[in-house]
Amino acid sequence: MAKTLTTQQAAEILGISTIRVRQLIGAGRLPAEKFGRDYMIKEEDLELVADRTPGRPPKAKAETDSKASKKKSRKK
């Protein structure tokens, strides 16, 4: 029988916040079952998100270029 974990326990194992665990569940990347207000996660399912890239994804090149040009136009 697979061991089940709370979002708090899963967060501690993965080294992330409980909010991030809930985001992963909401995005469908981490399977979980809801019991009342809590989610229960199978310990073996943590492998599905354990190798994720940490941090935020890089911004698109066009987005960063437009922000830089706005800053230059304000300095004039």
C-alpha positions as CSV (number, residue, x, y, z in Angstrom):
1,M,0.0,0.0,0.0
2,A,1.3,3.4,-1.0
3,K,2.1,5.9,1.8
4,T,0.0,9.1,1.5
5,L,1.3,12.5,2.5
6,T,-0.3,15.9,3.3
7,T,0.6,19.0,1.3
8,Q,2.8,20.0,4.2
9,Q,4.7,16.7,4.2
10,A,5.1,16.8,0.4
11,A,6.3,20.4,0.6
12,E,9.0,19.5,3.1
13,I,10.2,16.5,1.1
14,L,10.3,18.6,-2.2
15,G,11.8,21.6,-0.5
16,I,9.0,24.0,-1.6
17,S,6.1,25.8,0.0
18,T,2.7,24.3,0.5
19,I,1.3,26.9,-1.8
20,R,3.5,25.7,-4.6
21,V,2.4,22.1,-3.9
22,R,-1.2,23.2,-4.3
23,Q,-0.3,25.0,-7.5
24,L,1.2,21.8,-8.9
25,I,-1.9,19.9,-8.0
26,G,-4.1,22.6,-9.6
27,A,-2.0,22.5,-12.8
28,G,-2.5,18.8,-13.0
29,R,1.3,18.1,-12.6
30,L,0.9,16.4,-9.2
31,P,-2.0,13.9,-8.7
32,A,-3.8,14.2,-5.4
33,E,-7.1,13.3,-3.8
34,K,-9.0,15.8,-1.8
35,F,-10.3,14.8,1.6
36,G,-12.4,17.7,3.1
37,R,-10.1,20.7,2.8
38,D,-6.9,18.8,2.6
39,Y,-5.2,17.0,-0.3
40,M,-3.5,13.6,0.1
41,I,-0.6,12.8,-2.2
42,K,0.9,9.4,-2.9
43,E,4.6,9.4,-1.9
44,E,5.5,7.7,-5.2
45,D,3.8,10.6,-7.2
46,L,6.4,13.1,-5.8
47,E,8.8,11.7,-8.5
48,L,6.6,13.3,-11.1
49,V,7.6,16.8,-10.0
50,A,10.9,16.1,-8.2
51,D,13.0,16.9,-11.3
52,R,11.3,20.2,-12.1
53,T,13.3,23.2,-12.9
54,P,13.4,25.5,-9.9
55,G,12.5,29.2,-10.1
56,R,10.4,31.1,-12.5
57,P,10.7,30.6,-16.2
58,P,12.7,33.2,-18.1
59,K,10.7,36.1,-19.6
60,A,10.2,36.3,-23.3
61,K,12.8,38.3,-25.2
62,A,10.2,40.7,-26.7
63,E,8.7,41.5,-23.3
64,T,12.1,42.4,-21.8
65,D,13.0,44.6,-24.8
66,S,9.8,46.6,-24.6
67,K,10.3,47.3,-20.9
68,A,13.8,48.5,-21.6
69,S,12.7,50.8,-24.3
70,K,10.0,52.3,-22.0
71,K,12.6,53.0,-19.3
72,K,14.8,54.8,-21.8
73,S,11.9,57.0,-23.0
74,R,11.1,58.0,-19.4
75,K,14.7,59.2,-18.8
76,K,14.6,61.9,-21.5
